[in-house]
Amino acid sequence: MKPSTISDIKKELKTLDKQQTIELCMRLAKYKKENKELLTYLLFDSVDENRFITNIKEEINDLFSHMNTTNMYFTRKSVRKVL
């Protein structure tokens, strides 16, 4: 199946009413973590991007500081978790 172009999707979304658009967004967010993260960013964090970047840096630093480095296996797993 070939996906539609962005312009086609935009035109189709314009024809939907508000409730249908909300339902589509909820379906997207429900099944994929990446979609939910993107919607969260667009709705809540995109207005103050500098604050968002600062929060992400702090979170990454915190995760790295608590990383298990007793064994190379655990170190690799911890790095993957941070990513």
C-alpha positions in Angstrom: 0.0 0.0 0.0 1.4 3.4 -1.0 0.8 6.2 1.5 -0.9 9.4 0.4 1.1 12.6 0.0 1.1 15.2 2.7 -0.9 17.6 0.6 -3.6 14.9 0.1 -3.7 14.2 3.8 -4.0 17.9 4.6 -6.9 18.3 2.1 -8.7 15.3 3.6 -8.2 16.6 7.2 -9.7 19.9 6.3 -12.9 18.1 5.3 -13.3 16.5 8.7 -15.1 18.0 11.6 -13.4 18.7 15.0 -14.5 15.4 16.6 -13.3 13.3 13.8 -9.9 14.9 13.9 -9.7 14.3 17.6 -10.6 10.7 17.1 -7.9 10.3 14.5 -5.3 11.8 16.7 -6.3 9.6 19.6 -6.0 6.5 17.4 -2.5 7.6 16.3 -1.4 8.2 19.9 -2.9 5.0 21.2 -0.8 2.5 19.3 2.6 4.0 18.9 4.8 5.4 21.6 6.6 7.7 19.1 3.3 9.2 17.9 2.3 9.9 21.5 5.7 11.5 22.2 5.4 13.7 19.1 1.8 14.8 20.1 3.0 15.6 23.6 5.8 17.7 22.3 3.6 19.5 19.8 0.8 20.2 22.3 2.8 21.0 25.4 6.5 21.6 24.8 6.9 23.3 21.4 5.9 26.7 22.7 9.1 26.9 24.8 11.7 24.9 23.0 14.6 26.0 25.1 12.9 24.8 28.3 12.2 21.5 26.5 15.9 21.1 25.5 17.0 21.9 29.0 14.7 19.3 30.5 15.8 16.6 28.1 19.5 17.3 28.8 18.8 17.1 32.6 16.9 13.8 32.1 19.8 12.3 30.0 22.4 13.4 32.5 20.4 11.9 35.3 20.0 8.6 33.5 23.7 8.5 32.7 24.6 9.2 36.3 22.5 6.3 37.5 23.9 3.9 34.8 25.0 0.5 35.9 28.7 0.2 35.0 29.6 -2.9 36.9 29.6 -5.1 33.8 30.0 -4.3 30.1 26.6 -6.1 29.4 24.8 -3.9 31.9 26.5 -0.8 30.6 25.4 -1.5 27.0 21.8 -2.2 28.2 21.8 1.1 30.2 23.0 3.1 27.2 20.3 1.6 25.1 17.7 2.5 27.7 19.0 6.1 27.7 18.7 6.3 24.0 
